[in-house]
Amino acid sequence: MSAEQVLAALGATVCLALLIWPLVPARFQQVWRMRWSRLSQSLVRGWQSATSKPRQKPAGKPQFKDAAPHAQAEREAQAAIDKARRRADSVERDGNVYRPRSFGAGKDKHSGDDPTLH
């Protein structure tokens, strides 16, 4: 038997099974699906455990090898937050739109148009 004949026989078997499946009682279909689901899940779990490396979950806050860059980043972030809070006084609010007063400083003197987008 050649490979082509084996594939043809396999294809015919699958087609026959699909043709007969609607005629099978519902209870048998339910049992079959449950068993197939369990089998496939166990195969997937087995494959994942066989091919994956053991992973360790970090406990608590992550520790950095060199804490200096991390501390510097935290200081810079806090400085940016403080700066934004101080500059909040120079902002006008029009509904849900913030319009900083500094936008008007660079207005084009030659055009009489309003520089804001509407």
Secondary structure as UniProt FT lines:
FT   HELIX           3..20
FT   HELIX           21..23
FT   HELIX           26..51
FT   HELIX           67..86
FT   HELIX           87..90
FT   STRAND          91..94
FT   TURN            95..96
FT   STRAND          97..100
FT   HELIX           101..106
//
